[in-house]
């Protein structure tokens, strides 16, 4: 069993390192090229959100198993201001920044499992999983 990696997300270069580590781990899990691209894109969006909206955070990258299936689980955590309205934050086009408002909703569509926990003043915890086919 591979030891999970804990990676900081405190700068743009950290976001690049997260992308690289997620791609390498996705290959190790046996994800197809399309699924590698999906999970790397989701990881990039979620890491960038932690950096931009929370001032930084961390991501845990781990290989998980469900019977004979292997998957890649990413857990993003930060101690930022939190998300006051999760349903609204997951709506396409809604943004508190200058982006397109597709980061959270788009990331949710790119992975097989998506769980977001957040509250004002309590930070945010997002867990995503992509399973090998």
C-alpha positions as CSV (number, residue, x, y, z in Angstrom):
1,X,0.0,0.0,0.0
2,X,1.3,3.4,-0.9
3,X,1.7,6.0,1.8
4,X,-0.6,9.0,1.2
5,X,1.2,12.3,0.4
6,X,0.4,15.5,2.2
7,X,1.2,18.5,-0.1
8,X,1.1,22.2,0.9
9,X,-0.8,24.6,-1.3
10,X,0.7,28.0,-0.4
11,X,1.9,29.3,-3.8
12,X,1.4,29.0,-7.5
13,X,4.4,26.7,-7.7
14,X,2.7,24.4,-5.1
15,X,-0.4,24.2,-7.4
16,X,2.0,23.0,-10.2
17,X,3.5,20.4,-7.9
18,X,0.0,19.2,-6.8
19,X,-0.9,18.8,-10.5
20,X,2.4,16.8,-11.2
21,X,1.9,14.6,-8.2
22,X,-1.7,13.9,-9.0
23,X,-0.9,13.0,-12.6
24,X,1.9,10.6,-11.5
25,X,-0.4,8.9,-8.9
26,X,-3.3,8.7,-11.4
27,X,-0.9,6.8,-13.8
28,X,0.1,4.5,-10.9
29,X,-3.6,3.8,-10.2
30,X,-4.2,2.9,-13.8
31,X,-6.5,5.7,-14.8
32,X,-7.1,6.2,-18.5
33,X,-5.5,9.3,-20.2
34,X,-8.9,10.9,-20.2
35,X,-9.5,10.2,-16.5
36,X,-6.0,11.4,-15.7
37,X,-6.8,14.7,-17.4
38,X,-10.1,15.0,-15.5
39,X,-8.7,14.4,-12.1
40,X,-5.6,16.6,-12.7
41,X,-7.9,19.4,-13.9
42,X,-10.1,19.0,-10.8
43,X,-7.1,19.0,-8.5
44,X,-5.7,22.1,-10.2
45,X,-9.1,24.0,-9.7
46,X,-9.5,22.9,-6.1
47,X,-5.8,23.7,-5.2
48,X,-6.1,27.1,-6.8
49,X,-9.4,27.8,-4.9
50,X,-7.7,27.0,-1.7
51,X,-4.9,29.4,-2.6
52,X,-7.0,32.2,-3.9
53,X,-10.0,32.1,-1.5
54,X,-8.4,30.7,1.7
55,X,-4.8,31.9,1.4
56,X,-3.6,28.4,1.1
57,X,-4.2,24.9,2.5
58,X,-3.1,21.4,1.8
59,X,-4.0,18.3,-0.1
60,X,-3.8,14.7,0.8
61,X,-3.2,12.4,-2.2
62,X,-3.9,8.7,-1.6
63,X,-4.6,5.5,-3.5
64,X,-7.8,3.8,-2.3
65,X,-9.4,0.4,-2.9
66,X,-13.0,-0.8,-3.2
67,X,-12.8,-4.5,-3.6
68,X,-10.7,-5.0,-6.7
69,X,-11.1,-1.4,-7.9
70,X,-8.4,1.1,-7.4
71,X,-9.0,4.8,-7.2
72,X,-7.4,8.1,-6.4
73,X,-8.7,10.2,-3.5
74,X,-7.8,13.8,-3.0
75,X,-8.6,15.6,0.2
76,X,-8.3,19.4,0.1
77,X,-8.4,21.3,3.4
78,X,-8.0,24.9,4.4
79,X,-8.6,27.2,7.3
80,X,-10.0,30.0,5.2
81,X,-13.3,31.9,5.7
82,X,-15.4,29.0,4.6
83,X,-18.3,28.9,2.2
84,X,-21.5,30.4,3.5
85,X,-23.9,28.9,0.9
86,X,-22.5,25.6,-0.5
87,X,-25.5,25.1,-2.9
88,X,-24.9,28.5,-4.4
89,X,-21.2,27.9,-4.6
90,X,-21.8,24.7,-6.6
91,X,-24.0,26.6,-9.1
92,X,-22.4,27.1,-12.6
93,X,-21.4,30.7,-13.1
94,X,-21.5,31.8,-9.4
95,X,-18.3,33.3,-8.2
96,X,-17.0,35.6,-5.5
97,X,-13.9,36.3,-7.5
98,X,-13.1,37.3,-11.1
99,X,-13.3,33.8,-12.6
100,X,-16.0,32.0,-14.6
101,X,-17.6,30.4,-11.6
102,X,-16.9,26.9,-12.8
103,X,-14.2,25.7,-10.4
104,X,-16.3,23.8,-7.8
105,X,-19.2,22.8,-10.1
106,X,-16.8,21.8,-12.9
107,X,-14.6,19.8,-10.5
108,X,-17.6,18.0,-9.2
109,X,-18.5,16.9,-12.8
110,X,-14.9,15.7,-13.5
111,X,-14.7,13.1,-10.6
112,X,-16.8,10.1,-9.5
113,X,-17.3,11.2,-5.9
114,X,-17.4,14.7,-4.5
115,X,-18.0,15.8,-0.9
116,X,-17.7,19.4,0.3
117,X,-17.9,20.4,3.9
118,X,-17.6,24.1,4.8
119,X,-19.0,26.7,7.1
120,X,-18.3,30.4,7.7
121,X,-15.2,30.8,9.9
122,X,-14.5,27.0,9.8
123,X,-12.6,26.5,6.6
124,X,-13.4,24.0,3.9
125,X,-12.8,20.3,3.4
126,X,-13.3,18.8,-0.1
127,X,-12.9,15.1,-0.8
128,X,-12.9,13.8,-4.4
129,X,-12.4,10.3,-5.7
130,X,-11.8,9.1,-9.3
131,X,-12.0,5.3,-9.8
132,X,-10.1,3.3,-12.4
133,X,-12.5,1.7,-14.9
